[in-house]
Amino acid sequence: MIQATERSPDPARTTWVMLDGPAVLESWTQRCAHEYGRRDAAGRQPWASLAEVRERLHWSHCLQERDRQGFSAPASPLPDVVSLLQLAQRPGALLSGKELLQILRIVEEQGRYADYLQAVSDDLQHWAATVGPDATLLQTLARTLDADGVLLDGASPELGRLRQESRRARDALQQQLNATLRNPRWRDFWQDPVVVQRSGRFLLPLKVQYKGRFRAIIHDRSASGGTLFVEPLDAVDANNRLWEVERALQEEQERILKELTWRVGRAADAIRAALLLMGRIEATRAGLELAAAWNGELLPVMGQPQFDLRDLRHPLLALRHPEAVVGNALALGQDHRQLVITGPNAGGKTALLKALGLCHLLAYLGLPVPARGQLGYFTQILAVIGDAQDIQADLSTFSAQLERLRRVLLQADAHSLLLLDELGNGTDPREGAALARAIGSELLERGALAVLTSHMEALKRYALERPEIVLGGMGFDVQALRPTYRLQLGMGGASHGLAIARRLGLPAAVLDRAEAIHASEQEDWELWEARRESLLQEAQRERQEAEALRAEAERLQARWRKEQELATAARERAAAEARHQWETILAQARAEVRAAIAALKAGRDTAAATARLDALDERLRPAATQAPARLPTAGDRGLFLPLRQAVEVLRVDGAGQKLQIEIRGKQLWVPLEQFQLDPGATLAEERGGSHYRSPESHPWRLDLRGQRRDVARVALERHVDGAIAAGRQQVEVLHGTGNGVLAEMVREFAQSDARVLAWRMARPEQGGGGVSELDLR
């Protein structure tokens, strides 16, 4: 394989681009479910050893057989954890709970891949041990983390004890402070009857005029200066205790996370090996899915540089037009070493050339290809296709083609396949033809296989002169003036340039003169060849039409027979079922009537007999249906009957016969009978609204004043999302001093959201107790 340099592009890479390989690769990677499959597909190189090529095909064959047996490979999206695995292997590393949750997702998926590999006894089964998860790591992560990546209380006995102690200490402290707030002795001292928090300590909002009349430690002052945030002296010990417990709790959480990270780091190499195998399985699965779209087959690759293909189609054309692409037969390497293809413009010569090379390269990658037969193994497939004109490099069309040919000829040998399109074009036809013949002869001497396309008459003669070269032509329908895209071996294809020009509307006088000139210079054998081609096409067209008509008739006849058999079977089955049901019902009714008559004759209870007959009559009569009353649903409006006030349903508990409503800012569960459905009820106008503004048009302060708690929570989450996306490290939240509900909500959000590093009240000049500052990770 040639080495690429700065001045000499790699011909193999250039060939991959010329043959539309990048477009196929893009379609392939788009079908991969996760990043590991995309990396495997993008990392595969077609220039591999024969053993590697056959192994790739064998993997595809095994997955294809498993799918036929009903065992489909896993295809779930997976997080990219490669960087997390690298981090976990560093000494003292600490992964967050959410990052560990991603590792857990990968380890769980390892188990699914292992089960898939173990399910079928084939050559892939032994890989189950490689992809299988570390059972200890899986169990540890699963019992330590919840669905949001938060450590569970059972992660360690100490963690559970500290969390319980923290809750008790917090509740005791808040009860103590709330008792102080409710004490009639100090009732007028407080700005708001609410407990606030500053720097991890729970405080009370004291009016500044009562300073000195209440024994407490001052921690902060409001922005207006009218409120002091103080810690009662009798609450200092409780606050200290809570702070100590919270600090110990944080240290225990970090210890557990570090231990889990260490476990992940110890298993990182095995997880990486499993990810590589999972990527290979996913890339192979996606390749089979792509190939199914172009109706591809897994073809064997022979060990020799030769091929024998039938129904060969271009993969991308077959992908876009599955039923319309014409397949062709090609074979080189045994009786012939070169194929010269002639024919009209837009007749399919270049597409056939690309199809041949691209199908070989895709098979080397392990993919099924749109063809049948056998592929050959070539150490190099080199192509010169398309116009490489470059004005900046001072290269004309012909000069660019010569530069490509020079690089290709440096590499060509007996194990190469060369695809040369329009060889010798761009210069004097006689000189171009001479150059093309010389290049073809050189390739024959080297033993390389080559497929050449051309319009030149000299190359047709060149192909007919030598037995190791086969001549082929792309078909053209003379009557319809359009190509058939079918390769006809053993005969050249005429260019039909004048016929195409007449169809496109060139002046008749010009075309008549051109045809006269062409007829005077054309050799007799070419006239006969063109006539033979026309007759052959007509015969082939008539044969295809006859075959199509016969196939359609057979298909319609088979379809009619099948539908007739199905209809007959369905009719007989329905009649038998109806007869059986009627006989069963009739027998039961007769038995019950006889029993009732016997009861009447015996002189027993006539009322019971009458009731039995009435019940029988009721059972045989069609039952009337009555739609059950509809339960309210979330969003319905109506009246709360005790207060005669319009409300909206939030949630419904059908089993408990109750529903949840919001009234006067509070959410209540009420019995179902206290609610009367009224779609026209008008709700009282809600106060406040979301004051969230985008970070681009407003400073990073969110105003929540006057909003309900749930609405304010949503606005706060959006605000933090935007700040994280913009790279902000701090935001401010204006909630006012009010009744403390919004301040408490902000504090709870800061403690529960992993993105928040710290929470504190703002400095007095920044708003004090009415503003919270959140430091973001």
Buried (B, 14 or more C-beta within 10 A) or exposed (E): EBEEEEEEBBBBBBBBBBBBBEBBBEBBBEBBBBBBBBBBBEEBEBBBEEEBBBBBBBBBBBBBEBBEEEBEBBBEEBBEBBEBBEBBBEEEBBBBBEBBBBBBBBBBBBBBBBBBBBBBEBEBEEBBEBBBBBEEBBEBBEEBBEEEBBBBBEBBEBBBBBBEBBEEBBEEBBEBBBEBBEEEEBEEBBBBEBBBBBEEBBBBBBBBEBEEEBEBBEBBBBBBEBBBBBBBEEBEEBBEBBBEBBEBBEEBBEBBBBBBBBBBBBBBEBBBEBBBBBBBBBBBBBBBBBBEBBBBBBBEBBEEBBBBBEBBBBBBBBBEEEEEBBBBBBBBBEEBBBBBBBBBBEBBBBBBBBBBBBBBBBBBBBBBBBBBBBBBBBBBBBBBBBEBBEEEEEBBBBBBBBBBBEBBBEBBEEBBBBBBBBBBBBBEEEEBBBBBBEBBBEBBEBEBBBBBBBBBBBBBBBBBEBEEBBBBBBBBBBEEBBBBBBBBBEBBBBBBEBBBBBEEEEEEEEBEEBBEEEEEEBEEEEEEBBEEBBEEBEEBBEEEEEEEEEEEEEEEEEEEEEEEEEEEEEEEEEEEEEEEEEEEEEEEBEEBEEEBEEBBEEEEEEEEBEEBBEEBEEEEEEEEEEEEEEBBEEEBBBBBEEEEBBBBBBEBEEEEEBBBBBBEEEEBEBEBEBBEBEEEBEEEEEEEEBBBBEBEEEEBBBBBBBBBEEBBBEBBBBBBEBBBEEEBEEBBBBBBBEEBBBBBBBBEBBEEBEBBEEBBBBEBEBBBBBBBBBEBE
